[in-house]
Each structure stands twice: as structure tokens, then as C-alpha cells.
Amino acid sequence: MKTITTVAARENFAELINQASYGGRRVILTRRGKPVAALVSLKDLRILEDGPEGEKNGSDKV
């Protein structure tokens, strides 16, 4: 799992989105050296929220 600062994430936001959505990469965002958020694909988010059956939903609406 990649770790990146929030400043670097802002500078590379489009690339991070592509890595998460197309490559399945998970990114931890840090501020002042502490993890504050994560960037994951929509598929991974659905699994986290709904369990494995959330993946079968197929809806792309957020």
C-alpha cells in the first residue's frame, strides 16, 4: 500500500485517481506524518461498506 502526504496527493490527484480506479491501488494520505485518510477504488469502498455482496451490486452511483 502506497503512503503519500496530502500535499503530494493534491499535486498528483489525477494520477492517484487513475491508480485507484484502474489499478486497484490503495493509498494512505498523511498529514504531519500521521495517516488521516485513504484513497481506494469504488469497488473496494463498496466491499468495505457492504461486505462482498456489495461488489455484486454493480451500481456506480455514489
mmCIF file as Biopython writes it, N, C-alpha, C and O atoms, coordinates in Angstrom:
data_model
#
loop_
_atom_site.group_PDB
_atom_site.id
_atom_site.type_symbol
_atom_site.label_atom_id
_atom_site.label_alt_id
_atom_site.label_comp_id
_atom_site.label_asym_id
_atom_site.label_entity_id
_atom_site.label_seq_id
_atom_site.pdbx_PDB_ins_code
_atom_site.Cartn_x
_atom_site.Cartn_y
_atom_site.Cartn_z
_atom_site.occupancy
_atom_site.B_iso_or_equiv
_atom_site.auth_seq_id
_atom_site.auth_asym_id
_atom_site.pdbx_PDB_model_num
ATOM 1   N N  . MET A ? 1  ? 0.848   -1.164 0.000   1.0 0.0 1  A 1 
ATOM 2   C CA . MET A ? 1  ? 0.000   0.000  0.000   1.0 0.0 1  A 1 
ATOM 3   C C  . MET A ? 1  ? 0.900   1.234  0.000   1.0 0.0 1  A 1 
ATOM 4   O O  . MET A ? 1  ? 1.858   1.319  0.768   1.0 0.0 1  A 1 
ATOM 5   N N  . LYS A ? 2  ? 0.580   2.172  -0.859  1.0 0.0 2  A 1 
ATOM 6   C CA . LYS A ? 2  ? 1.363   3.391  -1.002  1.0 0.0 2  A 1 
ATOM 7   C C  . LYS A ? 2  ? 0.955   4.407  0.068   1.0 0.0 2  A 1 
ATOM 8   O O  . LYS A ? 2  ? -0.218  4.499  0.428   1.0 0.0 2  A 1 
ATOM 9   N N  . THR A ? 3  ? 1.921   5.162  0.568   1.0 0.0 3  A 1 
ATOM 10  C CA . THR A ? 3  ? 1.664   6.243  1.514   1.0 0.0 3  A 1 
ATOM 11  C C  . THR A ? 3  ? 2.178   7.535  0.899   1.0 0.0 3  A 1 
ATOM 12  O O  . THR A ? 3  ? 3.282   7.576  0.357   1.0 0.0 3  A 1 
ATOM 13  N N  . ILE A ? 4  ? 1.368   8.597  0.985   1.0 0.0 4  A 1 
ATOM 14  C CA . ILE A ? 4  ? 1.726   9.877  0.375   1.0 0.0 4  A 1 
ATOM 15  C C  . ILE A ? 4  ? 1.178   11.011 1.236   1.0 0.0 4  A 1 
ATOM 16  O O  . ILE A ? 4  ? 0.143   10.860 1.884   1.0 0.0 4  A 1 
ATOM 17  N N  . THR A ? 5  ? 1.869   12.139 1.240   1.0 0.0 5  A 1 
ATOM 18  C CA . THR A ? 5  ? 1.384   13.284 2.012   1.0 0.0 5  A 1 
ATOM 19  C C  . THR A ? 5  ? 0.190   13.917 1.303   1.0 0.0 5  A 1 
ATOM 20  O O  . THR A ? 5  ? -0.001  13.730 0.101   1.0 0.0 5  A 1 
ATOM 21  N N  . THR A ? 6  ? -0.602  14.660 2.051   1.0 0.0 6  A 1 
ATOM 22  C CA . THR A ? 6  ? -1.756  15.333 1.442   1.0 0.0 6  A 1 
ATOM 23  C C  . THR A ? 6  ? -1.303  16.374 0.424   1.0 0.0 6  A 1 
ATOM 24  O O  . THR A ? 6  ? -1.987  16.595 -0.575  1.0 0.0 6  A 1 
ATOM 25  N N  . VAL A ? 7  ? -0.170  17.011 0.661   1.0 0.0 7  A 1 
ATOM 26  C CA . VAL A ? 7  ? 0.360   17.994 -0.292  1.0 0.0 7  A 1 
ATOM 27  C C  . VAL A ? 7  ? 0.712   17.306 -1.610  1.0 0.0 7  A 1 
ATOM 28  O O  . VAL A ? 7  ? 0.335   17.783 -2.680  1.0 0.0 7  A 1 
ATOM 29  N N  . ALA A ? 8  ? 1.428   16.193 -1.534  1.0 0.0 8  A 1 
ATOM 30  C CA . ALA A ? 8  ? 1.793   15.443 -2.738  1.0 0.0 8  A 1 
ATOM 31  C C  . ALA A ? 8  ? 0.551   14.884 -3.424  1.0 0.0 8  A 1 
ATOM 32  O O  . ALA A ? 8  ? 0.502   14.809 -4.652  1.0 0.0 8  A 1 
ATOM 33  N N  . ALA A ? 9  ? -0.445  14.494 -2.646  1.0 0.0 9  A 1 
ATOM 34  C CA . ALA A ? 9  ? -1.683  13.970 -3.225  1.0 0.0 9  A 1 
ATOM 35  C C  . ALA A ? 9  ? -2.389  15.043 -4.046  1.0 0.0 9  A 1 
ATOM 36  O O  . ALA A ? 9  ? -2.905  14.759 -5.127  1.0 0.0 9  A 1 
ATOM 37  N N  . ARG A ? 10 ? -2.413  16.271 -3.540  1.0 0.0 10 A 1 
ATOM 38  C CA . ARG A ? 10 ? -3.030  17.371 -4.295  1.0 0.0 10 A 1 
ATOM 39  C C  . ARG A ? 10 ? -2.317  17.583 -5.619  1.0 0.0 10 A 1 
ATOM 40  O O  . ARG A ? 10 ? -2.956  17.818 -6.644  1.0 0.0 10 A 1 
ATOM 41  N N  . GLU A ? 11 ? -0.996  17.502 -5.597  1.0 0.0 11 A 1 
ATOM 42  C CA . GLU A ? 11 ? -0.194  17.728 -6.800  1.0 0.0 11 A 1 
ATOM 43  C C  . GLU A ? 11 ? -0.345  16.606 -7.819  1.0 0.0 11 A 1 
ATOM 44  O O  . GLU A ? 11 ? -0.131  16.823 -9.012  1.0 0.0 11 A 1 
ATOM 45  N N  . ASN A ? 12 ? -0.711  15.412 -7.368  1.0 0.0 12 A 1 
ATOM 46  C CA . ASN A ? 12 ? -0.792  14.238 -8.245  1.0 0.0 12 A 1 
ATOM 47  C C  . ASN A ? 12 ? -2.174  13.594 -8.217  1.0 0.0 12 A 1 
ATOM 48  O O  . ASN A ? 12 ? -2.302  12.387 -8.420  1.0 0.0 12 A 1 
ATOM 49  N N  . PHE A ? 13 ? -3.199  14.389 -7.968  1.0 0.0 13 A 1 
ATOM 50  C CA . PHE A ? 13 ? -4.529  13.842 -7.727  1.0 0.0 13 A 1 
ATOM 51  C C  . PHE A ? 13 ? -5.047  12.990 -8.888  1.0 0.0 13 A 1 
ATOM 52  O O  . PHE A ? 13 ? -5.551  11.890 -8.663  1.0 0.0 13 A 1 
ATOM 53  N N  . ALA A ? 14 ? -4.933  13.479 -10.112 1.0 0.0 14 A 1 
ATOM 54  C CA . ALA A ? 14 ? -5.443  12.727 -11.267 1.0 0.0 14 A 1 
ATOM 55  C C  . ALA A ? 14 ? -4.759  11.365 -11.388 1.0 0.0 14 A 1 
ATOM 56  O O  . ALA A ? 14 ? -5.414  10.358 -11.656 1.0 0.0 14 A 1 
ATOM 57  N N  . GLU A ? 15 ? -3.456  11.339 -11.193 1.0 0.0 15 A 1 
ATOM 58  C CA . GLU A ? 15 ? -2.714  10.077 -11.279 1.0 0.0 15 A 1 
ATOM 59  C C  . GLU A ? 15 ? -3.124  9.115  -10.170 1.0 0.0 15 A 1 
ATOM 60  O O  . GLU A ? 15 ? -3.255  7.915  -10.409 1.0 0.0 15 A 1 
ATOM 61  N N  . LEU A ? 16 ? -3.329  9.629  -8.963  1.0 0.0 16 A 1 
ATOM 62  C CA . LEU A ? 16 ? -3.762  8.776  -7.850  1.0 0.0 16 A 1 
ATOM 63  C C  . LEU A ? 16 ? -5.147  8.189  -8.112  1.0 0.0 16 A 1 
ATOM 64  O O  . LEU A ? 16 ? -5.399  7.022  -7.814  1.0 0.0 16 A 1 
ATOM 65  N N  . ILE A ? 17 ? -6.035  8.997  -8.667  1.0 0.0 17 A 1 
ATOM 66  C CA . ILE A ? 17 ? -7.377  8.509  -9.014  1.0 0.0 17 A 1 
ATOM 67  C C  . ILE A ? 17 ? -7.269  7.378  -10.031 1.0 0.0 17 A 1 
ATOM 68  O O  . ILE A ? 17 ? -7.928  6.349  -9.886  1.0 0.0 17 A 1 
ATOM 69  N N  . ASN A ? 18 ? -6.450  7.559  -11.048 1.0 0.0 18 A 1 
ATOM 70  C CA . ASN A ? 18 ? -6.269  6.508  -12.056 1.0 0.0 18 A 1 
ATOM 71  C C  . ASN A ? 18 ? -5.692  5.239  -11.442 1.0 0.0 18 A 1 
ATOM 72  O O  . ASN A ? 18 ? -6.134  4.137  -11.767 1.0 0.0 18 A 1 
ATOM 73  N N  . GLN A ? 19 ? -4.710  5.385  -10.560 1.0 0.0 19 A 1 
ATOM 74  C CA . GLN A ? 19 ? -4.109  4.216  -9.920  1.0 0.0 19 A 1 
ATOM 75  C C  . GLN A ? 19 ? -5.128  3.459  -9.077  1.0 0.0 19 A 1 
ATOM 76  O O  . GLN A ? 19 ? -5.132  2.228  -9.060  1.0 0.0 19 A 1 
ATOM 77  N N  . ALA A ? 20 ? -5.986  4.186  -8.385  1.0 0.0 20 A 1 
ATOM 78  C CA . ALA A ? 20 ? -7.000  3.537  -7.544  1.0 0.0 20 A 1 
ATOM 79  C C  . ALA A ? 20 ? -8.093  2.909  -8.397  1.0 0.0 20 A 1 
ATOM 80  O O  . ALA A ? 20 ? -8.460  1.753  -8.189  1.0 0.0 20 A 1 
ATOM 81  N N  . SER A ? 21 ? -8.615  3.671  -9.359  1.0 0.0 21 A 1 
ATOM 82  C CA . SER A ? 21 ? -9.774  3.181  -10.103 1.0 0.0 21 A 1 
ATOM 83  C C  . SER A ? 21 ? -9.428  2.104  -11.123 1.0 0.0 21 A 1 
ATOM 84  O O  . SER A ? 21 ? -10.197 1.159  -11.303 1.0 0.0 21 A 1 
ATOM 85  N N  . TYR A ? 22 ? -8.287  2.228  -11.793 1.0 0.0 22 A 1 
ATOM 86  C CA . TYR A ? 22 ? -7.939  1.255  -12.831 1.0 0.0 22 A 1 
ATOM 87  C C  . TYR A ? 22 ? -6.942  0.205  -12.357 1.0 0.0 22 A 1 
ATOM 88  O O  . TYR A ? 22 ? -6.945  -0.921 -12.854 1.0 0.0 22 A 1 
ATOM 89  N N  . GLY A ? 23 ? -6.094  0.562  -11.407 1.0 0.0 23 A 1 
ATOM 90  C CA . GLY A ? 23 ? -5.057  -0.361 -10.956 1.0 0.0 23 A 1 
ATOM 91  C C  . GLY A ? 23 ? -5.344  -1.016 -9.623  1.0 0.0 23 A 1 
ATOM 92  O O  . GLY A ? 23 ? -4.605  -1.900 -9.189  1.0 0.0 23 A 1 
ATOM 93  N N  . GLY A ? 24 ? -6.423  -0.583 -8.964  1.0 0.0 24 A 1 
ATOM 94  C CA . GLY A ? 24 ? -6.769  -1.170 -7.681  1.0 0.0 24 A 1 
ATOM 95  C C  . GLY A ? 24 ? -5.821  -0.799 -6.551  1.0 0.0 24 A 1 
ATOM 96  O O  . GLY A ? 24 ? -5.832  -1.431 -5.494  1.0 0.0 24 A 1 
ATOM 97  N N  . ARG A ? 25 ? -5.008  0.215  -6.769  1.0 0.0 25 A 1 
ATOM 98  C CA . ARG A ? 25 ? -4.034  0.616  -5.747  1.0 0.0 25 A 1 
ATOM 99  C C  . ARG A ? 25 ? -4.734  1.348  -4.607  1.0 0.0 25 A 1 
ATOM 100 O O  . ARG A ? 25 ? -5.648  2.141  -4.833  1.0 0.0 25 A 1 
ATOM 101 N N  . ARG A ? 26 ? -4.302  1.078  -3.404  1.0 0.0 26 A 1 
ATOM 102 C CA . ARG A ? 26 ? -4.814  1.754  -2.209  1.0 0.0 26 A 1 
ATOM 103 C C  . ARG A ? 26 ? -3.741  2.717  -1.720  1.0 0.0 26 A 1 
ATOM 104 O O  . ARG A ? 26 ? -2.560  2.375  -1.675  1.0 0.0 26 A 1 
ATOM 105 N N  . VAL A ? 27 ? -4.161  3.919  -1.355  1.0 0.0 27 A 1 
ATOM 106 C CA . VAL A ? 27 ? -3.216  4.955  -0.964  1.0 0.0 27 A 1 
ATOM 107 C C  . VAL A ? 27 ? -3.617  5.516  0.396   1.0 0.0 27 A 1 
ATOM 108 O O  . VAL A ? 27 ? -4.772  5.884  0.611   1.0 0.0 27 A 1 
ATOM 109 N N  . ILE A ? 28 ? -2.658  5.577  1.304   1.0 0.0 28 A 1 
ATOM 110 C CA . ILE A ? 28 ? -2.853  6.208  2.612   1.0 0.0 28 A 1 
ATOM 111 C C  . ILE A ? 28 ? -2.365  7.652  2.494   1.0 0.0 28 A 1 
ATOM 112 O O  . ILE A ? 28 ? -1.246  7.893  2.041   1.0 0.0 28 A 1 
ATOM 113 N N  . LEU A ? 29 ? -3.195  8.606  2.898   1.0 0.0 29 A 1 
ATOM 114 C CA . LEU A ? 29 ? -2.822  10.015 2.890   1.0 0.0 29 A 1 
ATOM 115 C C  . LEU A ? 29 ? -2.402  10.420 4.296   1.0 0.0 29 A 1 
ATOM 116 O O  . LEU A ? 29 ? -3.083  10.118 5.276   1.0 0.0 29 A 1 
ATOM 117 N N  . THR A ? 30 ? -1.267  11.110 4.377   1.0 0.0 30 A 1 
ATOM 118 C CA . THR A ? 30 ? -0.766  11.523 5.687   1.0 0.0 30 A 1 
ATOM 119 C C  . THR A ? 30 ? -0.674  13.043 5.776   1.0 0.0 30 A 1 
ATOM 120 O O  . THR A ? 30 ? -0.478  13.738 4.779   1.0 0.0 30 A 1 
ATOM 121 N N  . ARG A ? 31 ? -0.821  13.530 6.996   1.0 0.0 31 A 1 
ATOM 122 C CA . ARG A ? 31 ? -0.628  14.950 7.297   1.0 0.0 31 A 1 
ATOM 123 C C  . ARG A ? 31 ? 0.229   15.019 8.546   1.0 0.0 31 A 1 
ATOM 124 O O  . ARG A ? 31 ? -0.114  14.454 9.585   1.0 0.0 31 A 1 
ATOM 125 N N  . ARG A ? 32 ? 1.351   15.719 8.433   1.0 0.0 32 A 1 
ATOM 126 C CA . ARG A ? 32 ? 2.305   15.826 9.541   1.0 0.0 32 A 1 
ATOM 127 C C  . ARG A ? 32 ? 2.750   14.453 10.036  1.0 0.0 32 A 1 
ATOM 128 O O  . ARG A ? 32 ? 2.960   14.240 11.230  1.0 0.0 32 A 1 
ATOM 129 N N  . GLY A ? 33 ? 2.890   13.520 9.081   1.0 0.0 33 A 1 
ATOM 130 C CA . GLY A ? 33 ? 3.390   12.191 9.403   1.0 0.0 33 A 1 
ATOM 131 C C  . GLY A ? 33 ? 2.370   11.210 9.944   1.0 0.0 33 A 1 
ATOM 132 O O  . GLY A ? 33 ? 2.707   10.064 10.242  1.0 0.0 33 A 1 
ATOM 133 N N  . LYS A ? 34 ? 1.119   11.649 10.075  1.0 0.0 34 A 1 
ATOM 134 C CA . LYS A ? 34 ? 0.085   10.763 10.618  1.0 0.0 34 A 1 
ATOM 135 C C  . LYS A ? 34 ? -0.958  10.450 9.549   1.0 0.0 34 A 1 
ATOM 136 O O  . LYS A ? 34 ? -1.355  11.343 8.801   1.0 0.0 34 A 1 
ATOM 137 N N  . PRO A ? 35 ? -1.409  9.190  9.463   1.0 0.0 35 A 1 
ATOM 138 C CA . PRO A ? 35 ? -2.445  8.833  8.490   1.0 0.0 35 A 1 
ATOM 139 C C  . PRO A ? 35 ? -3.755  9.550  8.820   1.0 0.0 35 A 1 
ATOM 140 O O  . PRO A ? 35 ? -4.203  9.552  9.967   1.0 0.0 35 A 1 
ATOM 141 N N  . VAL A ? 36 ? -4.365  10.162 7.790   1.0 0.0 36 A 1 
ATOM 142 C CA . VAL A ? 36 ? -5.614  10.895 8.003   1.0 0.0 36 A 1 
ATOM 143 C C  . VAL A ? 36 ? -6.749  10.424 7.096   1.0 0.0 36 A 1 
ATOM 144 O O  . VAL A ? 36 ? -7.919  10.663 7.394   1.0 0.0 36 A 1 
ATOM 145 N N  . ALA A ? 37 ? -6.411  9.757  5.994   1.0 0.0 37 A 1 
ATOM 146 C CA . ALA A ? 37 ? -7.438  9.314  5.050   1.0 0.0 37 A 1 
ATOM 147 C C  . ALA A ? 37 ? -6.845  8.245  4.144   1.0 0.0 37 A 1 
ATOM 148 O O  . ALA A ? 37 ? -5.640  7.993  4.146   1.0 0.0 37 A 1 
ATOM 149 N N  . ALA A ? 38 ? -7.734  7.623  3.367   1.0 0.0 38 A 1 
ATOM 150 C CA . ALA A ? 38 ? -7.289  6.623  2.397   1.0 0.0 38 A 1 
ATOM 151 C C  . ALA A ? 38 ? -8.031  6.831  1.090   1.0 0.0 38 A 1 
ATOM 152 O O  . ALA A ? 38 ? -9.184  7.264  1.076   1.0 0.0 38 A 1 
ATOM 153 N N  . LEU A ? 39 ? -7.361  6.519  -0.001  1.0 0.0 39 A 1 
ATOM 154 C CA . LEU A ? 39 ? -7.964  6.573  -1.326  1.0 0.0 39 A 1 
ATOM 155 C C  . LEU A ? 39 ? -8.045  5.142  -1.837  1.0 0.0 39 A 1 
ATOM 156 O O  . LEU A ? 39 ? -7.028  4.461  -1.977  1.0 0.0 39 A 1 
ATOM 157 N N  . VAL A ? 40 ? -9.268  4.693  -2.114  1.0 0.0 40 A 1 
ATOM 158 C CA . VAL A ? 40 ? -9.490  3.331  -2.606  1.0 0.0 40 A 1 
ATOM 159 C C  . VAL A ? 40 ? -10.440 3.388  -3.787  1.0 0.0 40 A 1 
ATOM 160 O O  . VAL A ? 40 ? -11.129 4.389  -3.986  1.0 0.0 40 A 1 
ATOM 161 N N  . SER A ? 41 ? -10.480 2.336  -4.562  1.0 0.0 41 A 1 
ATOM 162 C CA . SER A ? 41 ? -11.409 2.273  -5.683  1.0 0.0 41 A 1 
ATOM 163 C C  . SER A ? 41 ? -12.845 2.195  -5.166  1.0 0.0 41 A 1 
ATOM 164 O O  . SER A ? 41 ? -13.082 1.837  -4.013  1.0 0.0 41 A 1 
ATOM 165 N N  . LEU A ? 42 ? -13.783 2.531  -6.022  1.0 0.0 42 A 1 
ATOM 166 C CA . LEU A ? 42 ? -15.192 2.433  -5.663  1.0 0.0 42 A 1 
ATOM 167 C C  . LEU A ? 42 ? -15.564 0.987  -5.345  1.0 0.0 42 A 1 
ATOM 168 O O  . LEU A ? 42 ? -16.370 0.731  -4.450  1.0 0.0 42 A 1 
ATOM 169 N N  . LYS A ? 43 ? -14.980 0.053  -6.072  1.0 0.0 43 A 1 
ATOM 170 C CA . LYS A ? 43 ? -15.217 -1.370 -5.810  1.0 0.0 43 A 1 
ATOM 171 C C  . LYS A ? 43 ? -14.797 -1.730 -4.384  1.0 0.0 43 A 1 
ATOM 172 O O  . LYS A ? 43 ? -15.541 -2.394 -3.662  1.0 0.0 43 A 1 
ATOM 173 N N  . ASP A ? 44 ? -13.602 -1.289 -3.980  1.0 0.0 44 A 1 
ATOM 174 C CA . ASP A ? 44 ? -13.127 -1.573 -2.622  1.0 0.0 44 A 1 
ATOM 175 C C  . ASP A ? 44 ? -13.996 -0.892 -1.572  1.0 0.0 44 A 1 
ATOM 176 O O  . ASP A ? 44 ? -14.259 -1.470 -0.517  1.0 0.0 44 A 1 
ATOM 177 N N  . LEU A ? 45 ? -14.442 0.321  -1.846  1.0 0.0 45 A 1 
ATOM 178 C CA . LEU A ? 45 ? -15.314 1.021  -0.902  1.0 0.0 45 A 1 
ATOM 179 C C  . LEU A ? 45 ? -16.608 0.255  -0.692  1.0 0.0 45 A 1 
ATOM 180 O O  . LEU A ? 45 ? -17.071 0.103  0.438   1.0 0.0 45 A 1 
ATOM 181 N N  . ARG A ? 46 ? -17.187 -0.225 -1.775  1.0 0.0 46 A 1 
ATOM 182 C CA . ARG A ? 46 ? -18.441 -0.989 -1.652  1.0 0.0 46 A 1 
ATOM 183 C C  . ARG A ? 46 ? -18.239 -2.254 -0.830  1.0 0.0 46 A 1 
ATOM 184 O O  . ARG A ? 46 ? -19.095 -2.615 -0.022  1.0 0.0 46 A 1 
ATOM 185 N N  . ILE A ? 47 ? -17.122 -2.919 -1.031  1.0 0.0 47 A 1 
ATOM 186 C CA . ILE A ? 47 ? -16.832 -4.122 -0.250  1.0 0.0 47 A 1 
ATOM 187 C C  . ILE A ? 47 ? -16.688 -3.764 1.225   1.0 0.0 47 A 1 
ATOM 188 O O  . ILE A ? 47 ? -17.186 -4.484 2.090   1.0 0.0 47 A 1 
ATOM 189 N N  . LEU A ? 48 ? -16.013 -2.661 1.513   1.0 0.0 48 A 1 
ATOM 190 C CA . LEU A ? 48 ? -15.854 -2.221 2.903   1.0 0.0 48 A 1 
ATOM 191 C C  . LEU A ? 48 ? -17.196 -1.883 3.544   1.0 0.0 48 A 1 
ATOM 192 O O  . LEU A ? 48 ? -17.433 -2.213 4.706   1.0 0.0 48 A 1 
ATOM 193 N N  . GLU A ? 49 ? -18.070 -1.227 2.789   1.0 0.0 49 A 1 
ATOM 194 C CA . GLU A ? 49 ? -19.353 -0.796 3.338   1.0 0.0 49 A 1 
ATOM 195 C C  . GLU A ? 49 ? -20.384 -1.914 3.403   1.0 0.0 49 A 1 
ATOM 196 O O  . GLU A ? 49 ? -21.143 -2.003 4.368   1.0 0.0 49 A 1 
ATOM 197 N N  . ASP A ? 50 ? -20.418 -2.767 2.382   1.0 0.0 50 A 1 
ATOM 198 C CA . ASP A ? 50 ? -21.493 -3.750 2.259   1.0 0.0 50 A 1 
ATOM 199 C C  . ASP A ? 50 ? -21.040 -5.192 2.412   1.0 0.0 50 A 1 
ATOM 200 O O  . ASP A ? 50 ? -21.878 -6.093 2.430   1.0 0.0 50 A 1 
ATOM 201 N N  . GLY A ? 51 ? -19.753 -5.437 2.521   1.0 0.0 51 A 1 
ATOM 202 C CA . GLY A ? 51 ? -19.256 -6.793 2.505   1.0 0.0 51 A 1 
ATOM 203 C C  . GLY A ? 51 ? -19.133 -7.261 1.065   1.0 0.0 51 A 1 
ATOM 204 O O  . GLY A ? 51 ? -19.403 -6.484 0.149   1.0 0.0 51 A 1 
ATOM 205 N N  . PRO A ? 52 ? -18.739 -8.488 0.840   1.0 0.0 52 A 1 
ATOM 206 C CA . PRO A ? 52 ? -18.533 -8.997 -0.518  1.0 0.0 52 A 1 
ATOM 207 C C  . PRO A ? 52 ? -19.751 -8.865 -1.424  1.0 0.0 52 A 1 
ATOM 208 O O  . PRO A ? 52 ? -19.591 -8.719 -2.636  1.0 0.0 52 A 1 
ATOM 209 N N  . GLU A ? 53 ? -20.969 -8.913 -0.873  1.0 0.0 53 A 1 
ATOM 210 C CA . GLU A ? 53 ? -22.151 -8.779 -1.724  1.0 0.0 53 A 1 
ATOM 211 C C  . GLU A ? 53 ? -22.276 -7.378 -2.295  1.0 0.0 53 A 1 
ATOM 212 O O  . GLU A ? 53 ? -22.964 -7.199 -3.301  1.0 0.0 53 A 1 
ATOM 213 N N  . GLY A ? 54 ? -21.634 -6.364 -1.691  1.0 0.0 54 A 1 
ATOM 214 C CA . GLY A ? 54 ? -21.650 -5.006 -2.224  1.0 0.0 54 A 1 
ATOM 215 C C  . GLY A ? 54 ? -20.980 -4.924 -3.578  1.0 0.0 54 A 1 
ATOM 216 O O  . GLY A ? 54 ? -21.336 -4.078 -4.398  1.0 0.0 54 A 1 
ATOM 217 N N  . GLU A ? 55 ? -20.014 -5.793 -3.820  1.0 0.0 55 A 1 
ATOM 218 C CA . GLU A ? 55 ? -19.327 -5.836 -5.100  1.0 0.0 55 A 1 
ATOM 219 C C  . GLU A ? 55 ? -20.280 -6.259 -6.212  1.0 0.0 55 A 1 
ATOM 220 O O  . GLU A ? 55 ? -20.119 -5.836 -7.357  1.0 0.0 55 A 1 
ATOM 221 N N  . LYS A ? 56 ? -21.260 -7.079 -5.893  1.0 0.0 56 A 1 
ATOM 222 C CA . LYS A ? 56 ? -22.188 -7.600 -6.890  1.0 0.0 56 A 1 
ATOM 223 C C  . LYS A ? 56 ? -23.251 -6.586 -7.280  1.0 0.0 56 A 1 
ATOM 224 O O  . LYS A ? 56 ? -23.941 -6.761 -8.284  1.0 0.0 56 A 1 
ATOM 225 N N  . ASN A ? 57 ? -23.388 -5.517 -6.483  1.0 0.0 57 A 1 
ATOM 226 C CA . ASN A ? 57 ? -24.405 -4.505 -6.724  1.0 0.0 57 A 1 
ATOM 227 C C  . ASN A ? 57 ? -24.303 -3.938 -8.129  1.0 0.0 57 A 1 
ATOM 228 O O  . ASN A ? 57 ? -25.316 -3.803 -8.815  1.0 0.0 57 A 1 
ATOM 229 N N  . GLY A ? 58 ? -23.078 -3.598 -8.572  1.0 0.0 58 A 1 
ATOM 230 C CA . GLY A ? 58 ? -22.867 -3.126 -9.923  1.0 0.0 58 A 1 
ATOM 231 C C  . GLY A ? 58 ? -23.176 -1.664 -10.138 1.0 0.0 58 A 1 
ATOM 232 O O  . GLY A ? 58 ? -22.884 -1.144 -11.215 1.0 0.0 58 A 1 
ATOM 233 N N  . SER A ? 59 ? -23.738 -0.987 -9.191  1.0 0.0 59 A 1 
ATOM 234 C CA . SER A ? 59 ? -24.082 0.413  -9.350  1.0 0.0 59 A 1 
ATOM 235 C C  . SER A ? 59 ? -22.850 1.280  -9.175  1.0 0.0 59 A 1 
ATOM 236 O O  . SER A ? 59 ? -22.053 1.052  -8.264  1.0 0.0 59 A 1 
ATOM 237 N N  . ASP A ? 60 ? -22.684 2.283  -10.049 1.0 0.0 60 A 1 
ATOM 238 C CA . ASP A ? 60 ? -21.562 3.204  -9.938  1.0 0.0 60 A 1 
ATOM 239 C C  . ASP A ? 60 ? -21.964 4.515  -9.288  1.0 0.0 60 A 1 
ATOM 240 O O  . ASP A ? 60 ? -21.152 5.437  -9.213  1.0 0.0 60 A 1 
ATOM 241 N N  . LYS A ? 61 ? -23.185 4.618  -8.820  1.0 0.0 61 A 1 
ATOM 242 C CA . LYS A ? 61 ? -23.631 5.843  -8.169  1.0 0.0 61 A 1 
ATOM 243 C C  . LYS A ? 61 ? -23.064 5.899  -6.763  1.0 0.0 61 A 1 
ATOM 244 O O  . LYS A ? 61 ? -23.052 4.903  -6.039  1.0 0.0 61 A 1 
ATOM 245 N N  . VAL A ? 62 ? -22.597 7.072  -6.394  1.0 0.0 62 A 1 
ATOM 246 C CA . VAL A ? 62 ? -22.018 7.263  -5.062  1.0 0.0 62 A 1 
ATOM 247 C C  . VAL A ? 62 ? -23.017 7.966  -4.185  1.0 0.0 62 A 1 
ATOM 248 O O  . VAL A ? 62 ? -22.735 8.228  -3.016  1.0 0.0 62 A 1 
#
